[in-house]
Amino acid sequence: MQLVFTTEAIIDRTNEYGKFYRVEGEITGINNKNLAVITIWLQRKAGSKGAIKLKLERKES
């Protein structure tokens, strides 16, 4: 996912599972159309048993 490598991640929040990071930008589909998205990533704390989830949201223009 190119977005993650070209856009800075910002700490969104922290809880008992770890740090949540937010990355906003555009991705290009196979039809060459761009879609504005927000992705949320979780860096788990050592020993936590929480699930890792990737959330893709459509960003309103």
VENURBEL-V405835 format. One line per field, one symbol per residue. ss: DSSP state (H for helix, E for strand, C for the rest). phi: phi as a letter, one per 30 degrees, with the letter a starting at -180 (. if undefined). psi: psi as a letter, one per 30 degrees, with the letter a starting at -180 (. if undefined). A space follows every 50 residues. Layout:
BEGIN
ss = ???
phi = ???
psi = ???
END
This chain:
BEGIN
ss = CHHHHHCCCEEEEEECCEEEEEEEEEEECCCCCEEEEEEEEEEECCCCCC CCCCEEEECCC
phi = .eeddcbddcdcabbdckccccbclbccddcicdbdbbccbccdddidcd dcbcccbdcdd
psi = jeeeffkkkkkelkaffakkkkkkaklklfggkkkklkkkkkjklkflgl kkkkkkkkkk.
END
